[in-house]
């Protein structure tokens, strides 16, 4: 199981599901839904919060919340 919290800078993944069904409604409204692409934009100096891009929206979320969002990592075709 890979989560948003495990992404590296610039890495992308597709949201699979949530390990806990209690996500803030605001995240769902901003497009943090299964099937959508998420990209790690930045990590704060003390590693919390992290900044992600979902559907063009930059969102800051706590690492504890990011650990609840399961993803499939998207391999970079340029790296092959």
MDTraj code that builds the backbone (N, CA, C; nanometers):
import mdtraj as md
import numpy as np

residues = "UNK UNK UNK UNK UNK UNK UNK UNK UNK UNK UNK UNK UNK UNK UNK UNK UNK UNK UNK UNK UNK UNK UNK UNK UNK UNK UNK UNK UNK UNK UNK UNK UNK UNK UNK UNK UNK UNK UNK UNK UNK UNK UNK UNK UNK UNK UNK UNK UNK UNK UNK UNK UNK UNK UNK UNK UNK UNK UNK UNK UNK UNK UNK UNK UNK UNK UNK UNK UNK UNK UNK UNK UNK UNK UNK UNK UNK UNK UNK UNK".split()
xyz = np.array([
    [0.0846, -0.1186, 0.0000],
    [0.0000, 0.0000, 0.0000],
    [0.0887, 0.1245, 0.0000],
    [0.0761, 0.2058, -0.1019],
    [0.1495, 0.3319, -0.1119],
    [0.0508, 0.4448, -0.0870],
    [0.0937, 0.5446, -0.0119],
    [0.0064, 0.6575, 0.0194],
    [0.0659, 0.7871, -0.0334],
    [-0.0136, 0.8925, -0.0314],
    [0.0308, 1.0250, -0.0745],
    [0.1511, 1.0703, 0.0081],
    [0.1573, 1.0325, 0.1339],
    [0.2670, 1.0725, 0.2220],
    [0.4014, 1.0165, 0.1765],
    [0.4006, 0.9126, 0.0934],
    [0.5242, 0.8490, 0.0477],
    [0.5739, 0.9015, -0.0866],
    [0.4992, 0.9929, -0.1480],
    [0.5425, 1.0500, -0.2754],
    [0.6696, 1.1320, -0.2561],
    [0.7518, 1.1360, -0.3608],
    [0.8694, 1.2217, -0.3616],
    [0.8365, 1.3453, -0.4445],
    [0.9166, 1.4503, -0.4285],
    [0.8913, 1.5777, -0.4975],
    [0.8737, 1.5558, -0.6476],
    [0.7618, 1.6035, -0.7019],
    [0.7321, 1.5920, -0.8443],
    [0.6723, 1.4599, -0.8871],
    [0.6665, 1.3634, -0.7975],
    [0.6118, 1.2315, -0.8312],
    [0.4595, 1.2375, -0.8328],
    [0.3988, 1.1561, -0.9197],
    [0.2535, 1.1554, -0.9349],
    [0.1967, 1.0175, -0.9055],
    [0.0692, 1.0165, -0.8705],
    [-0.0017, 0.8920, -0.8479],
    [-0.1502, 0.9118, -0.8695],
    [-0.2204, 0.8015, -0.8909],
    [-0.3654, 0.8042, -0.9075],
    [-0.4278, 0.7556, -0.7774],
    [-0.5223, 0.8318, -0.7275],
    [-0.5884, 0.7967, -0.6013],
    [-0.6689, 0.6692, -0.6206],
    [-0.6438, 0.5691, -0.5334],
    [-0.7171, 0.4423, -0.5386],
    [-0.8363, 0.4482, -0.4446],
    [-0.8080, 0.4642, -0.3180],
    [-0.9136, 0.4651, -0.2166],
    [-0.8595, 0.5290, -0.0903],
    [-0.9457, 0.5419, 0.0071],
    [-0.9072, 0.5994, 0.1353],
    [-0.9069, 0.4890, 0.2389],
    [-0.8002, 0.4828, 0.3202],
    [-0.7943, 0.3780, 0.4216],
    [-0.8913, 0.4070, 0.5358],
    [-0.9304, 0.5324, 0.5498],
    [-1.0285, 0.5700, 0.6510],
    [-1.1363, 0.6484, 0.5776],
    [-1.2609, 0.6134, 0.5952],
    [-1.3689, 0.6782, 0.5203],
    [-1.4031, 0.8175, 0.5700],
    [-1.3245, 0.8710, 0.6618],
    [-1.3542, 1.0026, 0.7172],
    [-1.2515, 1.1026, 0.6659],
    [-1.2758, 1.1562, 0.5457],
    [-1.1926, 1.2634, 0.4911],
    [-1.2731, 1.3922, 0.4970],
    [-1.2059, 1.5028, 0.5202],
    [-1.2797, 1.6299, 0.5225],
    [-1.3531, 1.6535, 0.3903],
    [-1.4737, 1.7029, 0.3996],
    [-1.5563, 1.7311, 0.2818],
    [-1.4831, 1.8261, 0.1871],
    [-1.4079, 1.9206, 0.2427],
    [-1.3367, 2.0181, 0.1594],
    [-1.2404, 1.9486, 0.0634],
    [-1.1711, 1.8437, 0.1087],
    [-1.0804, 1.7696, 0.0208],
    [-1.1564, 1.7029, -0.0928],
    [-1.2713, 1.6467, -0.0609],
    [-1.3537, 1.5830, -0.1642],
    [-1.4024, 1.6864, -0.2654],
    [-1.4403, 1.8041, -0.2172],
    [-1.4873, 1.9107, -0.3061],
    [-1.3762, 1.9604, -0.3981],
    [-1.2516, 1.9548, -0.3515],
    [-1.1382, 2.0005, -0.4309],
    [-1.0886, 1.8936, -0.5281],
    [-1.1557, 1.7791, -0.5327],
    [-1.1229, 1.6772, -0.6308],
    [-1.0379, 1.5628, -0.5813],
    [-1.0212, 1.5512, -0.4530],
    [-0.9424, 1.4420, -0.3958],
    [-1.0307, 1.3170, -0.3905],
    [-1.0549, 1.2605, -0.5103],
    [-1.1453, 1.1471, -0.5257],
    [-1.0744, 1.0325, -0.5973],
    [-1.1181, 0.9095, -0.5758],
    [-1.0574, 0.7959, -0.6465],
    [-1.0580, 0.8177, -0.7981],
    [-0.9438, 0.7860, -0.8622],
    [-0.9303, 0.8020, -1.0065],
    [-0.8614, 0.9304, -1.0474],
    [-0.8518, 1.0271, -0.9578],
    [-0.7872, 1.1537, -0.9905],
    [-0.6372, 1.1464, -0.9652],
    [-0.5625, 1.2248, -1.0431],
    [-0.4170, 1.2311, -1.0328],
    [-0.3775, 1.3280, -0.9212],
    [-0.2768, 1.2893, -0.8436],
    [-0.2236, 1.3741, -0.7373],
    [-0.0722, 1.3832, -0.7556],
    [-0.0157, 1.5024, -0.7341],
    [0.1285, 1.5241, -0.7493],
    [0.1809, 1.5954, -0.6253],
    [0.2948, 1.5509, -0.5753],
    [0.3578, 1.6175, -0.4617],
    [0.4313, 1.7400, -0.5134],
    [0.3925, 1.8577, -0.4644],
    [0.4505, 1.9831, -0.5092],
    [0.5640, 2.0265, -0.4170],
    [0.5396, 2.0198, -0.2855],
    [0.6382, 2.0710, -0.1908],
    [0.6153, 2.0091, -0.0540],
    [0.7224, 2.0019, 0.0233],
    [0.7134, 1.9544, 0.1615],
    [0.7651, 2.0666, 0.2503],
    [0.6923, 2.0976, 0.3560],
    [0.7328, 2.2028, 0.4494],
    [0.8648, 2.1639, 0.5173],
    [0.9395, 2.2624, 0.5680],
    [1.0703, 2.2350, 0.6284],
    [1.0709, 2.1273, 0.7380],
    [0.9685, 2.1196, 0.8170],
    [0.9622, 2.0185, 0.9231],
    [0.8830, 1.8954, 0.8791],
    [0.8666, 1.8798, 0.7462],
    [0.7998, 1.7652, 0.6832],
    [0.6490, 1.7603, 0.7050],
    [0.5917, 1.8645, 0.7581],
    [0.4464, 1.8685, 0.7780],
    [0.4025, 2.0138, 0.7803],
    [0.3095, 2.0585, 0.6969],
    [0.2273, 1.9829, 0.6026],
    [0.3007, 1.9567, 0.4716],
    [0.2299, 1.8850, 0.3830],
    [0.2795, 1.8655, 0.2470],
    [0.1829, 1.9353, 0.1519],
    [0.2355, 1.9774, 0.0388],
    [0.1555, 2.0490, -0.0600],
    [0.1395, 1.9611, -0.1823],
    [0.0143, 1.9380, -0.2201],
    [-0.0152, 1.8515, -0.3335],
    [-0.0963, 1.9279, -0.4383],
    [-0.0926, 1.8773, -0.5598],
    [-0.1711, 1.9322, -0.6692],
    [-0.2720, 1.8260, -0.7107],
    [-0.3989, 1.8591, -0.6992],
    [-0.5075, 1.7702, -0.7416],
    [-0.6003, 1.8513, -0.8305],
    [-0.6122, 1.8100, -0.9560],
    [-0.7001, 1.8799, -1.0516],
    [-0.6693, 2.0285, -1.0624],
    [-0.5430, 2.0660, -1.0557],
    [-0.5048, 2.2064, -1.0683],
    [-0.5153, 2.2854, -0.9396],
    [-0.5624, 2.2244, -0.8337],
    [-0.5716, 2.2914, -0.7038],
    [-0.4528, 2.2513, -0.6176],
    [-0.3830, 2.3510, -0.5650],
    [-0.2738, 2.3239, -0.4721],
    [-0.3329, 2.3206, -0.3320],
    [-0.3116, 2.2097, -0.2636],
    [-0.3727, 2.1871, -0.1328],
    [-0.2630, 2.1522, -0.0322],
    [-0.2705, 2.2125, 0.0850],
    [-0.1795, 2.1765, 0.1939],
    [-0.2553, 2.0825, 0.2872],
    [-0.1971, 1.9639, 0.3106],
    [-0.2608, 1.8691, 0.4013],
    [-0.1572, 1.8155, 0.4998],
    [-0.2049, 1.7742, 0.6142],
    [-0.1164, 1.7149, 0.7142],
    [-0.0701, 1.5787, 0.6667],
    [0.0496, 1.5423, 0.7075],
    [0.1062, 1.4126, 0.6704],
    [0.0176, 1.2989, 0.7217],
    [-0.0421, 1.3149, 0.8394],
    [-0.1286, 1.2100, 0.8949],
    [-0.2498, 1.1849, 0.8050],
    [-0.3024, 1.2901, 0.7438],
    [-0.4149, 1.2756, 0.6509],
    [-0.3674, 1.2145, 0.5190],
    [-0.2485, 1.2539, 0.4742],
    [-0.1929, 1.2007, 0.3497],
    [-0.1691, 1.0500, 0.3595],
    [-0.1432, 1.0000, 0.4788],
    [-0.1205, 0.8567, 0.4988],
    [-0.2487, 0.7752, 0.4822],
    [-0.3630, 0.8420, 0.4796],
    [-0.4912, 0.7730, 0.4650],
    [-0.5356, 0.7637, 0.3187],
    [-0.4641, 0.8301, 0.2273],
    [-0.5033, 0.8329, 0.0865],
    [-0.4124, 0.7388, 0.0081],
    [-0.4661, 0.6244, -0.0321],
    [-0.3895, 0.5239, -0.1066],
    [-0.3833, 0.5615, -0.2538],
    [-0.2658, 0.5377, -0.3152],
    [-0.2462, 0.5725, -0.4558],
    [-0.1713, 0.4621, -0.5297],
    [-0.1787, 0.4687, -0.6623],
    [-0.0941, 0.3891, -0.7514],
    [0.0060, 0.4877, -0.8102],
    [0.1352, 0.4630, -0.7881],
    [0.2403, 0.5510, -0.8396],
    [0.2417, 0.5437, -0.9919],
    [0.2546, 0.6609, -1.0549],
    [0.2651, 0.6686, -1.2001],
    [0.4127, 0.6819, -1.2359],
    [0.4633, 0.5870, -1.3128],
    [0.6033, 0.5905, -1.3546],
    [0.6215, 0.6988, -1.4603],
    [0.7340, 0.7671, -1.4544],
    [0.7667, 0.8707, -1.5508],
    [0.8204, 0.8054, -1.6774],
    [0.7510, 0.8176, -1.7923],
    [0.7961, 0.7513, -1.9138],
    [0.9307, 0.8042, -1.9631],
    [0.9694, 0.9251, -1.9253],
    [1.0972, 0.9845, -1.9662],
    [1.2137, 0.9185, -1.8933],
    [1.1869, 0.8602, -1.7765],
    [1.2936, 0.7996, -1.6956],
    [1.3356, 0.6627, -1.7485],
    [1.2567, 0.6071, -1.8375],
    [1.2868, 0.4712, -1.8882],
    [1.3859, 0.4786, -2.0027],
])
top = md.Topology()
chain = top.add_chain()
for i, resn in enumerate(residues, 1):
    res = top.add_residue(resn, chain, resSeq=i)
    for name in ("N", "CA", "C"):
        top.add_atom(name, md.element.get_by_symbol(name[0]), res)
traj = md.Trajectory(xyz[None], top)
